[in-house]
Amino acid sequence: MSVLQDFPTCYVCRSIELEIINNEDFGPMTLCNECGYSWIATFEELATPLLITKAS
Ligand SMILES: [Zn+2]
């Protein structure tokens, strides 16, 4: 039986302290506030009401 995650977690430290940032080159990215790891945001992450920060 597969377990569906209903909230995105950090791939590295499994934290849910995630933030969406808009990167000029890569577009929306998910940033972990716990370990600082970032990756290109997935649809699921974008669909989750995470804190969204506009990078300038
Ligand atoms: Zn992390």
N, CA, C, O and the ligand as a Tripos MOL2 file, in Angstrom:
@<TRIPOS>MOLECULE
protein
  225   223    57     0     0
PROTEIN
NO_CHARGES

@<TRIPOS>ATOM
      1 N           0.8430   -1.1900    0.0000 N.3       1 MET1
      2 CA          0.0000    0.0000    0.0000 C.3       1 MET1
      3 C           0.8780    1.2400    0.0000 C.2       1 MET1
      4 O           1.7460    1.4020    0.8580 O.2       1 MET1
      5 N           0.6460    2.1030   -0.9630 N.am      2 SER2
      6 CA          1.4650    3.3000   -1.0420 C.3       2 SER2
      7 C           0.8890    4.4060   -0.1650 C.2       2 SER2
      8 O          -0.3210    4.5210    0.0300 O.2       2 SER2
      9 N           1.7910    5.1950    0.3420 N.am      3 VAL3
     10 CA          1.3840    6.2960    1.2120 C.3       3 VAL3
     11 C           1.4800    7.5960    0.4310 C.2       3 VAL3
     12 O           2.5340    7.9420   -0.1030 O.2       3 VAL3
     13 N           0.3990    8.2850    0.3770 N.am      4 LEU4
     14 CA          0.4110    9.5800   -0.2950 C.3       4 LEU4
     15 C           0.7770   10.6720    0.7020 C.2       4 LEU4
     16 O           0.1600   10.8180    1.7580 O.2       4 LEU4
     17 N           1.7840   11.4190    0.3350 N.am      5 GLN5
     18 CA          2.1180   12.5780    1.1580 C.3       5 GLN5
     19 C           1.1690   13.7080    0.8010 C.2       5 GLN5
     20 O           1.0000   14.0360   -0.3730 O.2       5 GLN5
     21 N           0.5620   14.2910    1.7910 N.am      6 ASP6
     22 CA         -0.3140   15.4090    1.4810 C.3       6 ASP6
     23 C           0.3780   16.7450    1.7120 C.2       6 ASP6
     24 O          -0.2280   17.8070    1.5690 O.2       6 ASP6
     25 N           1.6410   16.6760    2.0680 N.am      7 PHE7
     26 CA          2.3930   17.9140    2.2270 C.3       7 PHE7
     27 C           3.8200   17.6760    1.7730 C.2       7 PHE7
     28 O           4.4440   16.7070    2.2060 O.2       7 PHE7
     29 N           4.3530   18.5270    0.9180 N.am      8 PRO8
     30 CA          5.7300   18.3250    0.4400 C.3       8 PRO8
     31 C           6.7380   18.4240    1.5800 C.2       8 PRO8
     32 O           6.5690   19.2190    2.5050 O.2       8 PRO8
     33 N           7.7700   17.6220    1.5050 N.am      9 THR9
     34 CA          8.8350   17.6820    2.4950 C.3       9 THR9
     35 C          10.1740   17.8240    1.7900 C.2       9 THR9
     36 O          10.3050   17.5160    0.6050 O.2       9 THR9
     37 N          11.1590   18.2930    2.5320 N.am     10 CYS10
     38 CA         12.5010   18.4330    1.9960 C.3      10 CYS10
     39 C          13.0690   17.0670    1.6580 C.2      10 CYS10
     40 O          12.9420   16.1270    2.4430 O.2      10 CYS10
     41 N          13.7030   16.9490    0.4780 N.am     11 TYR11
     42 CA         14.2990   15.6800    0.0660 C.3      11 TYR11
     43 C          15.4840   15.2970    0.9520 C.2      11 TYR11
     44 O          15.8230   14.1200    1.0740 O.2      11 TYR11
     45 N          16.1010   16.2920    1.5610 N.am     12 VAL12
     46 CA         17.3220   16.0530    2.3110 C.3      12 VAL12
     47 C          17.0250   15.7840    3.7920 C.2      12 VAL12
     48 O          17.4710   14.7780    4.3440 O.2      12 VAL12
     49 N          16.2790   16.6790    4.4260 N.am     13 CYS13
     50 CA         16.1030   16.5590    5.8750 C.3      13 CYS13
     51 C          14.6600   16.2840    6.2710 C.2      13 CYS13
     52 O          14.3510   16.1930    7.4600 O.2      13 CYS13
     53 N          13.7640   16.1490    5.2820 N.am     14 ARG14
     54 CA         12.3620   15.8060    5.5450 C.3      14 ARG14
     55 C          11.6110   16.8920    6.3080 C.2      14 ARG14
     56 O          10.5460   16.6380    6.8690 O.2      14 ARG14
     57 N          12.1570   18.0800    6.3270 N.am     15 SER15
     58 CA         11.4570   19.1760    6.9820 C.3      15 SER15
     59 C          10.2730   19.6170    6.1340 C.2      15 SER15
     60 O          10.2900   19.4760    4.9120 O.2      15 SER15
     61 N           9.2470   20.1490    6.7850 N.am     16 ILE16
     62 CA          8.1390   20.7360    6.0360 C.3      16 ILE16
     63 C           8.2400   22.2530    6.0240 C.2      16 ILE16
     64 O           7.3150   22.9420    5.5960 O.2      16 ILE16
     65 N           9.3680   22.7650    6.4970 N.am     17 GLU17
     66 CA          9.5830   24.2090    6.5180 C.3      17 GLU17
     67 C          10.0660   24.6700    5.1490 C.2      17 GLU17
     68 O          11.2130   25.0860    4.9820 O.2      17 GLU17
     69 N           9.1700   24.5870    4.1800 N.am     18 LEU18
     70 CA          9.5480   24.8900    2.8050 C.3      18 LEU18
     71 C           8.9950   26.2290    2.3650 C.2      18 LEU18
     72 O           7.9870   26.7150    2.8780 O.2      18 LEU18
     73 N           9.6780   26.8020    1.4130 N.am     19 GLU19
     74 CA          9.3140   28.1220    0.9140 C.3      19 GLU19
     75 C           9.4760   28.0970   -0.6020 C.2      19 GLU19
     76 O          10.4210   27.5100   -1.1270 O.2      19 GLU19
     77 N           8.5390   28.7430   -1.2990 N.am     20 ILE20
     78 CA          8.6810   28.8470   -2.7500 C.3      20 ILE20
     79 C           9.3550   30.1820   -3.0810 C.2      20 ILE20
     80 O           8.9130   31.2450   -2.6450 O.2      20 ILE20
     81 N          10.4230   30.1010   -3.8540 N.am     21 ILE21
     82 CA         11.0680   31.3250   -4.3080 C.3      21 ILE21
     83 C          11.0370   31.3530   -5.8300 C.2      21 ILE21
     84 O          11.0660   30.3050   -6.4750 O.2      21 ILE21
     85 N          10.9800   32.5280   -6.3940 N.am     22 ASN22
     86 CA         10.9940   32.6510   -7.8480 C.3      22 ASN22
     87 C          12.4020   32.9880   -8.3120 C.2      22 ASN22
     88 O          12.9250   34.0720   -8.0530 O.2      22 ASN22
     89 N          12.9970   32.0280   -9.0050 N.am     23 ASN23
     90 CA         14.3410   32.2020   -9.5210 C.3      23 ASN23
     91 C          14.2630   32.6810  -10.9610 C.2      23 ASN23
     92 O          13.4850   32.1460  -11.7510 O.2      23 ASN23
     93 N          15.0530   33.6740  -11.3080 N.am     24 GLU24
     94 CA         15.0010   34.2520  -12.6460 C.3      24 GLU24
     95 C          15.3290   33.2360  -13.7320 C.2      24 GLU24
     96 O          14.7300   33.2580  -14.8080 O.2      24 GLU24
     97 N          16.2660   32.3560  -13.4570 N.am     25 ASP25
     98 CA         16.7180   31.3930  -14.4580 C.3      25 ASP25
     99 C          15.8960   30.1120  -14.4550 C.2      25 ASP25
    100 O          15.6050   29.5520  -15.5120 O.2      25 ASP25
    101 N          15.5250   29.6510  -13.2710 N.am     26 PHE26
    102 CA         14.9090   28.3310  -13.1590 C.3      26 PHE26
    103 C          13.4160   28.3960  -12.8870 C.2      26 PHE26
    104 O          12.7410   27.3670  -12.8990 O.2      26 PHE26
    105 N          12.8820   29.6110  -12.6380 N.am     27 GLY27
    106 CA         11.4670   29.7190  -12.3210 C.3      27 GLY27
    107 C          11.2250   29.4320  -10.8450 C.2      27 GLY27
    108 O          12.1150   29.6280  -10.0180 O.2      27 GLY27
    109 N          10.0200   28.9650  -10.5140 N.am     28 PRO28
    110 CA          9.7080   28.7190   -9.1060 C.3      28 PRO28
    111 C          10.5390   27.5800   -8.5460 C.2      28 PRO28
    112 O          10.6330   26.5110   -9.1500 O.2      28 PRO28
    113 N          11.1340   27.8120   -7.4020 N.am     29 MET29
    114 CA         11.9410   26.7890   -6.7530 C.3      29 MET29
    115 C          11.5020   26.6580   -5.3060 C.2      29 MET29
    116 O          11.0390   27.6170   -4.6880 O.2      29 MET29
    117 N          11.6560   25.4600   -4.7850 N.am     30 THR30
    118 CA         11.3360   25.2000   -3.3910 C.3      30 THR30
    119 C          12.6160   25.2810   -2.5790 C.2      30 THR30
    120 O          13.6230   24.6590   -2.9170 O.2      30 THR30
    121 N          12.5670   26.0500   -1.5120 N.am     31 LEU31
    122 CA         13.7370   26.2070   -0.6450 C.3      31 LEU31
    123 C          13.4090   25.6780    0.7370 C.2      31 LEU31
    124 O          12.3720   26.0120    1.3100 O.2      31 LEU31
    125 N          14.2950   24.8540    1.2680 N.am     32 CYS32
    126 CA         14.1140   24.3380    2.6210 C.3      32 CYS32
    127 C          14.7090   25.3290    3.6070 C.2      32 CYS32
    128 O          15.8790   25.7000    3.5130 O.2      32 CYS32
    129 N          13.8830   25.7490    4.5510 N.am     33 ASN33
    130 CA         14.3700   26.6880    5.5570 C.3      33 ASN33
    131 C          15.2030   26.0080    6.6300 C.2      33 ASN33
    132 O          15.8770   26.6750    7.4140 O.2      33 ASN33
    133 N          15.1580   24.6900    6.6650 N.am     34 GLU34
    134 CA         15.9150   23.9540    7.6810 C.3      34 GLU34
    135 C          17.3660   23.7630    7.2720 C.2      34 GLU34
    136 O          18.2760   24.0780    8.0390 O.2      34 GLU34
    137 N          17.5840   23.2480    6.0650 N.am     35 CYS35
    138 CA         18.9460   22.9060    5.6510 C.3      35 CYS35
    139 C          19.4480   23.7740    4.4940 C.2      35 CYS35
    140 O          20.6290   23.7280    4.1500 O.2      35 CYS35
    141 N          18.5510   24.5640    3.8940 N.am     36 GLY36
    142 CA         18.9840   25.4640    2.8440 C.3      36 GLY36
    143 C          19.0220   24.8440    1.4660 C.2      36 GLY36
    144 O          19.3880   25.5120    0.4990 O.2      36 GLY36
    145 N          18.6520   23.5750    1.3540 N.am     37 TYR37
    146 CA         18.6160   22.9030    0.0640 C.3      37 TYR37
    147 C          17.4760   23.4570   -0.7760 C.2      37 TYR37
    148 O          16.4030   23.7420   -0.2450 O.2      37 TYR37
    149 N          17.6910   23.6140   -2.0770 N.am     38 SER38
    150 CA         16.6230   24.1020   -2.9420 C.3      38 SER38
    151 C          16.5660   23.2710   -4.2040 C.2      38 SER38
    152 O          17.5790   22.7200   -4.6340 O.2      38 SER38
    153 N          15.3960   23.1760   -4.7990 N.am     39 TRP39
    154 CA         15.1990   22.4030   -6.0170 C.3      39 TRP39
    155 C          14.0580   23.0260   -6.7940 C.2      39 TRP39
    156 O          13.2790   23.8100   -6.2520 O.2      39 TRP39
    157 N          13.9620   22.6690   -8.0820 N.am     40 ILE40
    158 CA         12.8810   23.1950   -8.9060 C.3      40 ILE40
    159 C          11.5540   22.6660   -8.3800 C.2      40 ILE40
    160 O          11.3760   21.4620   -8.1980 O.2      40 ILE40
    161 N          10.6220   23.5910   -8.1380 N.am     41 ALA41
    162 CA          9.3720   23.2270   -7.4920 C.3      41 ALA41
    163 C           8.5420   22.2980   -8.3700 C.2      41 ALA41
    164 O           8.4760   22.4640   -9.5880 O.2      41 ALA41
    165 N           7.9170   21.3280   -7.7370 N.am     42 THR42
    166 CA          7.0210   20.4310   -8.4470 C.3      42 THR42
    167 C           5.6100   21.0040   -8.4360 C.2      42 THR42
    168 O           5.3040   21.9280   -7.6820 O.2      42 THR42
    169 N           4.7620   20.4430   -9.2800 N.am     43 PHE43
    170 CA          3.3810   20.8980   -9.3410 C.3      43 PHE43
    171 C           2.7120   20.7790   -7.9750 C.2      43 PHE43
    172 O           1.9710   21.6700   -7.5600 O.2      43 PHE43
    173 N           2.9750   19.6770   -7.2810 N.am     44 GLU44
    174 CA          2.3660   19.4700   -5.9690 C.3      44 GLU44
    175 C           2.7860   20.5610   -4.9920 C.2      44 GLU44
    176 O           1.9860   21.0540   -4.1970 O.2      44 GLU44
    177 N           4.0480   20.9180   -5.0720 N.am     45 GLU45
    178 CA          4.5440   21.9530   -4.1640 C.3      45 GLU45
    179 C           3.9320   23.3010   -4.4930 C.2      45 GLU45
    180 O           3.6140   24.0880   -3.6020 O.2      45 GLU45
    181 N           3.7700   23.5590   -5.7900 N.am     46 LEU46
    182 CA          3.1820   24.8340   -6.1940 C.3      46 LEU46
    183 C           1.7050   24.8880   -5.8320 C.2      46 LEU46
    184 O           1.1620   25.9660   -5.5890 O.2      46 LEU46
    185 N           1.0530   23.7300   -5.7930 N.am     47 ALA47
    186 CA         -0.3670   23.6790   -5.4810 C.3      47 ALA47
    187 C          -0.6200   23.7610   -3.9850 C.2      47 ALA47
    188 O          -1.7550   23.9480   -3.5450 O.2      47 ALA47
    189 N           0.4450   23.6210   -3.2090 N.am     48 THR48
    190 CA          0.3110   23.6930   -1.7600 C.3      48 THR48
    191 C           0.5100   25.1370   -1.3180 C.2      48 THR48
    192 O           1.4310   25.8110   -1.7800 O.2      48 THR48
    193 N          -0.3400   25.6050   -0.4360 N.am     49 PRO49
    194 CA         -0.2160   27.0040   -0.0060 C.3      49 PRO49
    195 C           0.9960   27.2420    0.8780 C.2      49 PRO49
    196 O           0.8730   27.5030    2.0750 O.2      49 PRO49
    197 N           2.1630   27.1480    0.2680 N.am     50 LEU50
    198 CA          3.3880   27.4610    0.9770 C.3      50 LEU50
    199 C           3.6200   28.9690    0.9540 C.2      50 LEU50
    200 O           3.0220   29.7010    0.1660 O.2      50 LEU50
    201 N           4.4720   29.3880    1.8100 N.am     51 LEU51
    202 CA          4.8850   30.7880    1.7860 C.3      51 LEU51
    203 C           5.6010   31.0800    0.4810 C.2      51 LEU51
    204 O           6.5450   30.3740    0.1260 O.2      51 LEU51
    205 N           5.1780   32.0920   -0.2310 N.am     52 ILE52
    206 CA          5.7870   32.4220   -1.5140 C.3      52 ILE52
    207 C           6.5530   33.7390   -1.3930 C.2      52 ILE52
    208 O           6.0180   34.7700   -0.9860 O.2      52 ILE52
    209 N           7.8090   33.6560   -1.7610 N.am     53 THR53
    210 CA          8.6750   34.8300   -1.6840 C.3      53 THR53
    211 C           9.0890   35.2300   -3.0990 C.2      53 THR53
    212 O           9.5860   34.4000   -3.8600 O.2      53 THR53
    213 N           8.8900   36.4540   -3.4380 N.am     54 LYS54
    214 CA          9.3370   36.9480   -4.7450 C.3      54 LYS54
    215 C          10.7940   37.3930   -4.6300 C.2      54 LYS54
    216 O          11.1160   38.3660   -3.9470 O.2      54 LYS54
    217 N          11.6610   36.6550   -5.3160 N.am     55 ALA55
    218 CA         13.0560   37.0400   -5.3260 C.3      55 ALA55
    219 C          13.2390   38.2060   -6.2810 C.2      55 ALA55
    220 O          12.7000   38.2060   -7.3870 O.2      55 ALA55
    221 N          13.9860   39.1810   -5.8560 N.am     56 SER56
    222 CA         14.1770   40.3450   -6.7060 C.3      56 SER56
    223 C          15.5310   40.2900   -7.3990 C.2      56 SER56
    224 O          15.8710   41.1940   -8.1630 O.2      56 SER56
    225 ZN         15.9550   20.4210    4.2980 Zn       57 ZN57
@<TRIPOS>BOND
     1     1     2 1
     2     2     3 1
     3     3     4 2
     4     3     5 am
     5     5     6 1
     6     6     7 1
     7     7     8 2
     8     7     9 am
     9     9    10 1
    10    10    11 1
    11    11    12 2
    12    11    13 am
    13    13    14 1
    14    14    15 1
    15    15    16 2
    16    15    17 am
    17    17    18 1
    18    18    19 1
    19    19    20 2
    20    19    21 am
    21    21    22 1
    22    22    23 1
    23    23    24 2
    24    23    25 am
    25    25    26 1
    26    26    27 1
    27    27    28 2
    28    27    29 am
    29    29    30 1
    30    30    31 1
    31    31    32 2
    32    31    33 am
    33    33    34 1
    34    34    35 1
    35    35    36 2
    36    35    37 am
    37    37    38 1
    38    38    39 1
    39    39    40 2
    40    39    41 am
    41    41    42 1
    42    42    43 1
    43    43    44 2
    44    43    45 am
    45    45    46 1
    46    46    47 1
    47    47    48 2
    48    47    49 am
    49    49    50 1
    50    50    51 1
    51    51    52 2
    52    51    53 am
    53    53    54 1
    54    54    55 1
    55    55    56 2
    56    55    57 am
    57    57    58 1
    58    58    59 1
    59    59    60 2
    60    59    61 am
    61    61    62 1
    62    62    63 1
    63    63    64 2
    64    63    65 am
    65    65    66 1
    66    66    67 1
    67    67    68 2
    68    67    69 am
    69    69    70 1
    70    70    71 1
    71    71    72 2
    72    71    73 am
    73    73    74 1
    74    74    75 1
    75    75    76 2
    76    75    77 am
    77    77    78 1
    78    78    79 1
    79    79    80 2
    80    79    81 am
    81    81    82 1
    82    82    83 1
    83    83    84 2
    84    83    85 am
    85    85    86 1
    86    86    87 1
    87    87    88 2
    88    87    89 am
    89    89    90 1
    90    90    91 1
    91    91    92 2
    92    91    93 am
    93    93    94 1
    94    94    95 1
    95    95    96 2
    96    95    97 am
    97    97    98 1
    98    98    99 1
    99    99   100 2
   100    99   101 am
   101   101   102 1
   102   102   103 1
   103   103   104 2
   104   103   105 am
   105   105   106 1
   106   106   107 1
   107   107   108 2
   108   107   109 am
   109   109   110 1
   110   110   111 1
   111   111   112 2
   112   111   113 am
   113   113   114 1
   114   114   115 1
   115   115   116 2
   116   115   117 am
   117   117   118 1
   118   118   119 1
   119   119   120 2
   120   119   121 am
   121   121   122 1
   122   122   123 1
   123   123   124 2
   124   123   125 am
   125   125   126 1
   126   126   127 1
   127   127   128 2
   128   127   129 am
   129   129   130 1
   130   130   131 1
   131   131   132 2
   132   131   133 am
   133   133   134 1
   134   134   135 1
   135   135   136 2
   136   135   137 am
   137   137   138 1
   138   138   139 1
   139   139   140 2
   140   139   141 am
   141   141   142 1
   142   142   143 1
   143   143   144 2
   144   143   145 am
   145   145   146 1
   146   146   147 1
   147   147   148 2
   148   147   149 am
   149   149   150 1
   150   150   151 1
   151   151   152 2
   152   151   153 am
   153   153   154 1
   154   154   155 1
   155   155   156 2
   156   155   157 am
   157   157   158 1
   158   158   159 1
   159   159   160 2
   160   159   161 am
   161   161   162 1
   162   162   163 1
   163   163   164 2
   164   163   165 am
   165   165   166 1
   166   166   167 1
   167   167   168 2
   168   167   169 am
   169   169   170 1
   170   170   171 1
   171   171   172 2
   172   171   173 am
   173   173   174 1
   174   174   175 1
   175   175   176 2
   176   175   177 am
   177   177   178 1
   178   178   179 1
   179   179   180 2
   180   179   181 am
   181   181   182 1
   182   182   183 1
   183   183   184 2
   184   183   185 am
   185   185   186 1
   186   186   187 1
   187   187   188 2
   188   187   189 am
   189   189   190 1
   190   190   191 1
   191   191   192 2
   192   191   193 am
   193   193   194 1
   194   194   195 1
   195   195   196 2
   196   195   197 am
   197   197   198 1
   198   198   199 1
   199   199   200 2
   200   199   201 am
   201   201   202 1
   202   202   203 1
   203   203   204 2
   204   203   205 am
   205   205   206 1
   206   206   207 1
   207   207   208 2
   208   207   209 am
   209   209   210 1
   210   210   211 1
   211   211   212 2
   212   211   213 am
   213   213   214 1
   214   214   215 1
   215   215   216 2
   216   215   217 am
   217   217   218 1
   218   218   219 1
   219   219   220 2
   220   219   221 am
   221   221   222 1
   222   222   223 1
   223   223   224 2
@<TRIPOS>SUBSTRUCTURE
     1 MET1         2 RESIDUE 1 A MET
     2 SER2         6 RESIDUE 1 A SER
     3 VAL3        10 RESIDUE 1 A VAL
     4 LEU4        14 RESIDUE 1 A LEU
     5 GLN5        18 RESIDUE 1 A GLN
     6 ASP6        22 RESIDUE 1 A ASP
     7 PHE7        26 RESIDUE 1 A PHE
     8 PRO8        30 RESIDUE 1 A PRO
     9 THR9        34 RESIDUE 1 A THR
    10 CYS10       38 RESIDUE 1 A CYS
    11 TYR11       42 RESIDUE 1 A TYR
    12 VAL12       46 RESIDUE 1 A VAL
    13 CYS13       50 RESIDUE 1 A CYS
    14 ARG14       54 RESIDUE 1 A ARG
    15 SER15       58 RESIDUE 1 A SER
    16 ILE16       62 RESIDUE 1 A ILE
    17 GLU17       66 RESIDUE 1 A GLU
    18 LEU18       70 RESIDUE 1 A LEU
    19 GLU19       74 RESIDUE 1 A GLU
    20 ILE20       78 RESIDUE 1 A ILE
    21 ILE21       82 RESIDUE 1 A ILE
    22 ASN22       86 RESIDUE 1 A ASN
    23 ASN23       90 RESIDUE 1 A ASN
    24 GLU24       94 RESIDUE 1 A GLU
    25 ASP25       98 RESIDUE 1 A ASP
    26 PHE26      102 RESIDUE 1 A PHE
    27 GLY27      106 RESIDUE 1 A GLY
    28 PRO28      110 RESIDUE 1 A PRO
    29 MET29      114 RESIDUE 1 A MET
    30 THR30      118 RESIDUE 1 A THR
    31 LEU31      122 RESIDUE 1 A LEU
    32 CYS32      126 RESIDUE 1 A CYS
    33 ASN33      130 RESIDUE 1 A ASN
    34 GLU34      134 RESIDUE 1 A GLU
    35 CYS35      138 RESIDUE 1 A CYS
    36 GLY36      142 RESIDUE 1 A GLY
    37 TYR37      146 RESIDUE 1 A TYR
    38 SER38      150 RESIDUE 1 A SER
    39 TRP39      154 RESIDUE 1 A TRP
    40 ILE40      158 RESIDUE 1 A ILE
    41 ALA41      162 RESIDUE 1 A ALA
    42 THR42      166 RESIDUE 1 A THR
    43 PHE43      170 RESIDUE 1 A PHE
    44 GLU44      174 RESIDUE 1 A GLU
    45 GLU45      178 RESIDUE 1 A GLU
    46 LEU46      182 RESIDUE 1 A LEU
    47 ALA47      186 RESIDUE 1 A ALA
    48 THR48      190 RESIDUE 1 A THR
    49 PRO49      194 RESIDUE 1 A PRO
    50 LEU50      198 RESIDUE 1 A LEU
    51 LEU51      202 RESIDUE 1 A LEU
    52 ILE52      206 RESIDUE 1 A ILE
    53 THR53      210 RESIDUE 1 A THR
    54 LYS54      214 RESIDUE 1 A LYS
    55 ALA55      218 RESIDUE 1 A ALA
    56 SER56      222 RESIDUE 1 A SER
    57 ZN57       225 GROUP 0 **** ****
